[in-house]
């Protein structure tokens, strides 16, 4: 049985897909000017954390294999850690008067 949001053709499937694509574009925007989009690193980190948490919960429910869990949580966890690092290493943008 496939969850409704994963069933191709479902409005939830395409809605989820749209959100995923939008975040990928947001990551490129953040990378283009990190100092200007520094505050966007906070929700970007949260997105990575929630993705990892979702996969861990799904794994413990028996719906994910170990290779599937590791194949997705490791890169997303690393990217989340890099966003936290980048946030603290990037100086805030100076406001113009």
Helices and strands as residue ranges (DSSP letters): G 4-6, H 11-32, H 40-60, H 66-89
